[in-house]
Amino acid sequence: MAPKQDPKPKFQEGERVLCFHGPLLYEAKCVRINIKDKQVKYFIHYSGWNKNWDEWVPESRVLKYVDSNLQKQKELQKANQDHYVEGRMRGVAPSKKIAAVQQKNVDGTSTGDMPHPPRKKRARVDPTVESEETFINRVEVKVKIPEELKPWLVDDWDLITRQKQLFHLPAKKNVDDVLEDYATYKKSRGNSDNKEFAVNEVVAGIREYFNVMLGTQLLYKFERPQYAEILANHPDTSMSKIYGAPHLLRLFVRIGAMLAYTPLDEKSLALLLSYLQDFLKYLVKNSLSLFSASDYEVAPPEYHRKAV
């Protein structure tokens, strides 16, 4: 009996594709292909992202770059944004419906509705790629928002979505400023070299997450025309130099979903979470200087027409 042939890859090296990362689809490029144990794996580079995000993924996470899948990308983005507004901002437990939608694989069948036992370990069997089962079973990492900061999240939501105001950009104190002030504050408290290095790494990581996630996950629909104007007027500027503390705080509502897809073991993840919680405590301590309704302004009538 002849041995089974290796499966034929659905995508080619150099091909532009869409790839799931966390709950959303992103434009990406297939850099390399590997077939092992009858499974096709792709080494993916996400367009516009730092190479540190390059990763091996199973075929079920990759979609053809065609109109129907681009529409799916938009639908996931909208569903995820609606989930953010209706669930997290109002303190409601996150819906499982989004997970069911976002995990649809290549043939269109939903994997999110399948029951799975709870996972106790996050370590991967194969360090170069997570299996489809591991990907599906990822659990969201919980980043606890301090009670003192939740009213600012609600006010931010209300000012923009109900009162139709916009946060004034560029911010008086931008995200980079906030992060640098935090790093300086921590270093002034006599930390060891190792802890100082860790603070620098955490600050750099928060900045990168912010710049990657802002355009797709941290904005309300009403803010999108403003964002488009910022991109047009500041094409070579990182968004962390434009936006301020309210948008940075929104990141911590969403970052847990992204951390679930990092290759960190439980000990490393726990350490990272402790640093993130420490940064949130810093935001609490400085909240009166970082968050103010006076930083918002009523959008003019012509802006409303763009936002429809």
Contacts in CASP RR format, 6 or more apart in sequence:
PFRMAT RR
TARGET T0000
AUTHOR 0000-0000-0000
METHOD contacts of the structure
MODEL  1
MAPKQDPKPKFQEGERVLCFHGPLLYEAKCVRINIKDKQVKYFIHYSGWN
KNWDEWVPESRVLKYVDSNLQKQKELQKANQDHYVEGRMRGVAPSKKIAA
VQQKNVDGTSTGDMPHPPRKKRARVDPTVESEETFINRVEVKVKIPEELK
PWLVDDWDLITRQKQLFHLPAKKNVDDVLEDYATYKKSRGNSDNKEFAVN
EVVAGIREYFNVMLGTQLLYKFERPQYAEILANHPDTSMSKIYGAPHLLR
LFVRIGAMLAYTPLDEKSLALLLSYLQDFLKYLVKNSLSLFSASDYEVAP
PEYHRKAV
4 38 0 8 1.000
6 35 0 8 1.000
6 38 0 8 1.000
7 35 0 8 1.000
7 38 0 8 1.000
7 39 0 8 1.000
7 40 0 8 1.000
9 33 0 8 1.000
9 35 0 8 1.000
9 40 0 8 1.000
9 42 0 8 1.000
9 59 0 8 1.000
10 40 0 8 1.000
10 59 0 8 1.000
10 62 0 8 1.000
10 64 0 8 1.000
10 106 0 8 1.000
11 17 0 8 1.000
11 30 0 8 1.000
11 33 0 8 1.000
11 42 0 8 1.000
11 59 0 8 1.000
11 62 0 8 1.000
11 64 0 8 1.000
12 30 0 8 1.000
12 33 0 8 1.000
13 30 0 8 1.000
13 31 0 8 1.000
13 32 0 8 1.000
13 33 0 8 1.000
14 29 0 8 1.000
14 30 0 8 1.000
14 31 0 8 1.000
15 29 0 8 1.000
15 30 0 8 1.000
15 65 0 8 1.000
16 27 0 8 1.000
16 28 0 8 1.000
16 29 0 8 1.000
16 47 0 8 1.000
16 65 0 8 1.000
17 27 0 8 1.000
17 28 0 8 1.000
17 29 0 8 1.000
17 30 0 8 1.000
17 42 0 8 1.000
17 44 0 8 1.000
17 62 0 8 1.000
17 63 0 8 1.000
17 64 0 8 1.000
17 65 0 8 1.000
18 25 0 8 1.000
18 26 0 8 1.000
18 27 0 8 1.000
18 28 0 8 1.000
18 62 0 8 1.000
18 63 0 8 1.000
18 64 0 8 1.000
18 65 0 8 1.000
18 69 0 8 1.000
18 70 0 8 1.000
18 73 0 8 1.000
19 25 0 8 1.000
19 26 0 8 1.000
19 28 0 8 1.000
19 44 0 8 1.000
19 46 0 8 1.000
19 57 0 8 1.000
19 61 0 8 1.000
19 62 0 8 1.000
19 63 0 8 1.000
20 26 0 8 1.000
20 57 0 8 1.000
20 61 0 8 1.000
20 62 0 8 1.000
20 63 0 8 1.000
20 102 0 8 1.000
20 103 0 8 1.000
20 135 0 8 1.000
21 46 0 8 1.000
21 53 0 8 1.000
21 258 0 8 1.000
21 261 0 8 1.000
22 102 0 8 1.000
22 138 0 8 1.000
22 257 0 8 1.000
22 258 0 8 1.000
22 260 0 8 1.000
22 261 0 8 1.000
23 76 0 8 1.000
23 80 0 8 1.000
23 98 0 8 1.000
23 99 0 8 1.000
23 102 0 8 1.000
23 257 0 8 1.000
24 73 0 8 1.000
24 76 0 8 1.000
24 77 0 8 1.000
24 80 0 8 1.000
24 102 0 8 1.000
24 216 0 8 1.000
24 217 0 8 1.000
25 63 0 8 1.000
25 69 0 8 1.000
25 72 0 8 1.000
25 73 0 8 1.000
25 76 0 8 1.000
26 46 0 8 1.000
26 47 0 8 1.000
26 49 0 8 1.000
26 73 0 8 1.000
26 216 0 8 1.000
27 46 0 8 1.000
27 47 0 8 1.000
27 65 0 8 1.000
28 44 0 8 1.000
28 45 0 8 1.000
28 46 0 8 1.000
28 47 0 8 1.000
28 62 0 8 1.000
29 44 0 8 1.000
29 45 0 8 1.000
29 47 0 8 1.000
30 42 0 8 1.000
30 43 0 8 1.000
30 44 0 8 1.000
30 62 0 8 1.000
31 42 0 8 1.000
31 43 0 8 1.000
31 44 0 8 1.000
31 45 0 8 1.000
31 54 0 8 1.000
32 42 0 8 1.000
32 43 0 8 1.000
33 40 0 8 1.000
33 41 0 8 1.000
33 42 0 8 1.000
33 43 0 8 1.000
34 40 0 8 1.000
34 41 0 8 1.000
34 42 0 8 1.000
34 43 0 8 1.000
34 56 0 8 1.000
35 41 0 8 1.000
39 58 0 8 1.000
39 59 0 8 1.000
40 58 0 8 1.000
40 59 0 8 1.000
41 56 0 8 1.000
41 57 0 8 1.000
41 58 0 8 1.000
41 59 0 8 1.000
41 128 0 8 1.000
41 129 0 8 1.000
42 56 0 8 1.000
42 57 0 8 1.000
42 59 0 8 1.000
42 62 0 8 1.000
43 54 0 8 1.000
43 55 0 8 1.000
43 56 0 8 1.000
44 54 0 8 1.000
44 55 0 8 1.000
44 56 0 8 1.000
44 57 0 8 1.000
44 62 0 8 1.000
45 51 0 8 1.000
45 53 0 8 1.000
45 54 0 8 1.000
46 53 0 8 1.000
46 54 0 8 1.000
49 212 0 8 1.000
50 208 0 8 1.000
53 212 0 8 1.000
55 129 0 8 1.000
56 128 0 8 1.000
56 129 0 8 1.000
57 129 0 8 1.000
57 130 0 8 1.000
57 135 0 8 1.000
58 129 0 8 1.000
58 130 0 8 1.000
58 131 0 8 1.000
58 132 0 8 1.000
58 135 0 8 1.000
59 106 0 8 1.000
60 105 0 8 1.000
60 106 0 8 1.000
60 111 0 8 1.000
60 132 0 8 1.000
60 135 0 8 1.000
61 105 0 8 1.000
61 132 0 8 1.000
61 135 0 8 1.000
62 106 0 8 1.000
63 69 0 8 1.000
63 72 0 8 1.000
63 106 0 8 1.000
72 104 0 8 1.000
75 101 0 8 1.000
76 101 0 8 1.000
76 102 0 8 1.000
77 216 0 8 1.000
77 217 0 8 1.000
79 98 0 8 1.000
79 101 0 8 1.000
79 102 0 8 1.000
80 98 0 8 1.000
80 102 0 8 1.000
80 217 0 8 1.000
81 217 0 8 1.000
81 219 0 8 1.000
81 220 0 8 1.000
81 221 0 8 1.000
83 94 0 8 1.000
83 95 0 8 1.000
83 98 0 8 1.000
84 217 0 8 1.000
84 253 0 8 1.000
84 254 0 8 1.000
85 157 0 8 1.000
85 161 0 8 1.000
85 220 0 8 1.000
86 92 0 8 1.000
87 93 0 8 1.000
87 94 0 8 1.000
87 95 0 8 1.000
88 94 0 8 1.000
88 253 0 8 1.000
88 254 0 8 1.000
89 153 0 8 1.000
89 154 0 8 1.000
89 157 0 8 1.000
89 253 0 8 1.000
90 154 0 8 1.000
91 150 0 8 1.000
94 140 0 8 1.000
99 112 0 8 1.000
100 110 0 8 1.000
100 112 0 8 1.000
100 113 0 8 1.000
101 110 0 8 1.000
103 110 0 8 1.000
103 111 0 8 1.000
103 112 0 8 1.000
103 135 0 8 1.000
103 136 0 8 1.000
104 110 0 8 1.000
104 111 0 8 1.000
105 111 0 8 1.000
105 132 0 8 1.000
111 132 0 8 1.000
111 136 0 8 1.000
112 136 0 8 1.000
114 136 0 8 1.000
116 136 0 8 1.000
116 137 0 8 1.000
118 139 0 8 1.000
119 137 0 8 1.000
119 139 0 8 1.000
121 266 0 8 1.000
122 264 0 8 1.000
122 265 0 8 1.000
122 266 0 8 1.000
122 269 0 8 1.000
123 265 0 8 1.000
123 266 0 8 1.000
124 130 0 8 1.000
124 131 0 8 1.000
124 134 0 8 1.000
124 263 0 8 1.000
125 131 0 8 1.000
125 134 0 8 1.000
127 263 0 8 1.000
135 261 0 8 1.000
138 260 0 8 1.000
138 261 0 8 1.000
139 260 0 8 1.000
140 256 0 8 1.000
140 257 0 8 1.000
140 260 0 8 1.000
141 256 0 8 1.000
141 257 0 8 1.000
141 259 0 8 1.000
141 260 0 8 1.000
141 269 0 8 1.000
141 273 0 8 1.000
142 256 0 8 1.000
143 252 0 8 1.000
143 253 0 8 1.000
143 255 0 8 1.000
143 256 0 8 1.000
143 259 0 8 1.000
143 273 0 8 1.000
143 276 0 8 1.000
143 277 0 8 1.000
143 280 0 8 1.000
144 277 0 8 1.000
144 280 0 8 1.000
145 153 0 8 1.000
145 252 0 8 1.000
145 253 0 8 1.000
145 280 0 8 1.000
146 280 0 8 1.000
146 281 0 8 1.000
146 283 0 8 1.000
146 284 0 8 1.000
148 284 0 8 1.000
148 287 0 8 1.000
149 249 0 8 1.000
149 280 0 8 1.000
149 283 0 8 1.000
149 284 0 8 1.000
149 287 0 8 1.000
152 246 0 8 1.000
152 249 0 8 1.000
152 287 0 8 1.000
152 291 0 8 1.000
153 249 0 8 1.000
153 250 0 8 1.000
153 253 0 8 1.000
155 291 0 8 1.000
155 293 0 8 1.000
156 167 0 8 1.000
156 246 0 8 1.000
156 249 0 8 1.000
156 250 0 8 1.000
156 291 0 8 1.000
157 220 0 8 1.000
159 165 0 8 1.000
159 293 0 8 1.000
159 296 0 8 1.000
160 166 0 8 1.000
160 167 0 8 1.000
160 220 0 8 1.000
160 222 0 8 1.000
160 223 0 8 1.000
160 296 0 8 1.000
161 220 0 8 1.000
161 222 0 8 1.000
163 296 0 8 1.000
163 298 0 8 1.000
164 222 0 8 1.000
164 298 0 8 1.000
164 299 0 8 1.000
164 304 0 8 1.000
165 296 0 8 1.000
165 297 0 8 1.000
165 298 0 8 1.000
165 299 0 8 1.000
166 222 0 8 1.000
166 223 0 8 1.000
166 226 0 8 1.000
166 296 0 8 1.000
166 297 0 8 1.000
166 299 0 8 1.000
166 303 0 8 1.000
167 223 0 8 1.000
167 243 0 8 1.000
167 244 0 8 1.000
167 246 0 8 1.000
167 247 0 8 1.000
167 295 0 8 1.000
167 296 0 8 1.000
168 295 0 8 1.000
168 296 0 8 1.000
168 297 0 8 1.000
169 226 0 8 1.000
169 230 0 8 1.000
169 242 0 8 1.000
169 243 0 8 1.000
170 241 0 8 1.000
170 242 0 8 1.000
171 242 0 8 1.000
171 243 0 8 1.000
171 244 0 8 1.000
171 245 0 8 1.000
171 295 0 8 1.000
172 295 0 8 1.000
173 244 0 8 1.000
173 245 0 8 1.000
173 289 0 8 1.000
173 290 0 8 1.000
174 240 0 8 1.000
174 241 0 8 1.000
174 242 0 8 1.000
174 243 0 8 1.000
174 244 0 8 1.000
175 207 0 8 1.000
175 210 0 8 1.000
175 239 0 8 1.000
175 240 0 8 1.000
175 241 0 8 1.000
175 243 0 8 1.000
175 244 0 8 1.000
175 245 0 8 1.000
175 247 0 8 1.000
175 248 0 8 1.000
176 207 0 8 1.000
176 238 0 8 1.000
176 240 0 8 1.000
176 241 0 8 1.000
178 244 0 8 1.000
178 245 0 8 1.000
178 248 0 8 1.000
178 283 0 8 1.000
178 290 0 8 1.000
179 203 0 8 1.000
179 206 0 8 1.000
179 207 0 8 1.000
179 240 0 8 1.000
180 203 0 8 1.000
181 286 0 8 1.000
182 199 0 8 1.000
182 203 0 8 1.000
182 279 0 8 1.000
182 282 0 8 1.000
183 199 0 8 1.000
183 200 0 8 1.000
183 203 0 8 1.000
185 282 0 8 1.000
186 195 0 8 1.000
186 196 0 8 1.000
186 199 0 8 1.000
187 196 0 8 1.000
187 199 0 8 1.000
191 199 0 8 1.000
198 275 0 8 1.000
199 275 0 8 1.000
202 272 0 8 1.000
202 275 0 8 1.000
202 276 0 8 1.000
202 279 0 8 1.000
206 248 0 8 1.000
206 251 0 8 1.000
206 276 0 8 1.000
206 279 0 8 1.000
207 238 0 8 1.000
207 240 0 8 1.000
209 251 0 8 1.000
209 255 0 8 1.000
209 258 0 8 1.000
210 218 0 8 1.000
210 239 0 8 1.000
210 240 0 8 1.000
210 243 0 8 1.000
210 247 0 8 1.000
210 248 0 8 1.000
210 251 0 8 1.000
211 238 0 8 1.000
211 239 0 8 1.000
211 240 0 8 1.000
213 251 0 8 1.000
213 254 0 8 1.000
213 255 0 8 1.000
213 258 0 8 1.000
214 227 0 8 1.000
214 239 0 8 1.000
214 243 0 8 1.000
214 247 0 8 1.000
214 251 0 8 1.000
215 227 0 8 1.000
215 239 0 8 1.000
217 254 0 8 1.000
218 247 0 8 1.000
218 250 0 8 1.000
218 251 0 8 1.000
218 254 0 8 1.000
219 227 0 8 1.000
219 247 0 8 1.000
221 307 0 8 1.000
222 299 0 8 1.000
222 307 0 8 1.000
224 307 0 8 1.000
225 303 0 8 1.000
225 306 0 8 1.000
225 307 0 8 1.000
226 303 0 8 1.000
230 239 0 8 1.000
230 242 0 8 1.000
234 242 0 8 1.000
245 283 0 8 1.000
245 290 0 8 1.000
245 291 0 8 1.000
246 291 0 8 1.000
246 295 0 8 1.000
248 283 0 8 1.000
249 283 0 8 1.000
249 291 0 8 1.000
252 276 0 8 1.000
252 280 0 8 1.000
255 276 0 8 1.000
259 269 0 8 1.000
259 272 0 8 1.000
259 273 0 8 1.000
262 269 0 8 1.000
264 272 0 8 1.000
283 290 0 8 1.000
299 307 0 8 1.000
END
